């Protein structure tokens, strides 16, 4: 059986998929993981093939800080692959 796991985001998004890949491999499945290329080393350590997708995440998170979208707001609710709150 071949199972493709896919996630996009930070290490907190990718590491659980890596653990899931390890468990599925123990059951005999072939498990490539589709994720940003930043995580090639992490996936190699657990023996899961990387299917790179999208841009590197690190420059988005650690790069220049864009203007705050929440200026003048009393509260912020964010969701998605890379919530806007990362830059607040």
N, C-alpha and C positions, 0 to 999 in steps of 0.2 A: 504494500500500500504506500502511496505517496501523498503526503499532507503538506500543503503550503501554508505556512503561518505568515501573517502580514501585520505590520504595525508601523506607525510613523510618529516619532516624537523623541522624547529624552530617554535616558537610560532607564528611568522608572517605567517607561512603556515597553522597552525592548527586553529588559532582563527577565520579566515574567514569561515572555514568549520563548526566551532561550531555555528557561527551566522546563517549560511545556515541551519544547523540542527534545530535550534530554529524555523526558518520560516517554514520549511517543517513540523515540528511537529504541528505548529499552523494550518496547512492545513489538519491535521489528519494522517499524515504519521508516521510510525515507522522508526526511523533514527539512527542506530548505526554508529559510526565513527571509522574507522580503521586508527590508528595512533600510533606513539611510546608511550610506557607506561608512559613517563614523563607527559603526559597531562591528566591523569586520573582525577585529581582534577578539572581542568578546565572544562572537559566534564561533570563531576558530578554536577558542579554548574549550568549548563544549562539543566541538565536532559537528556543528550545524553549518551547512553551506549557506553563504550569503547570496541573495538575489538583490543587488543594490537598486534602490529606487529613490528618486528625488535628490535634493541638494544636501550637502553636509548640514547637520543641525548645529554643531558647535559655533560656527560663525554667526548664526542667527541669534544664538543665546548669549554669546560672549562678545559680540561685536559692538559697534557704536550704539548707544542708546537712542532710539528714535523719540520724538516728542511724545509726551504722555497723552493718551487718548482720554484719560479720566480726569483731566484738569477741570476743576469746577464741579465735579460729581461728588455726591455724598456716599455712594456705594458703587460697587462694580461686581457684575456677574459675568463670567467668561467660560466658554466651553470650546471644544474642538481639539484639533491635533496639537496646536501650539497656542494656548490661550493668550490673549492680549495682555493678561496680567503679568506675563514674564517681563514685560518692559516697564512696569509701573514702579 
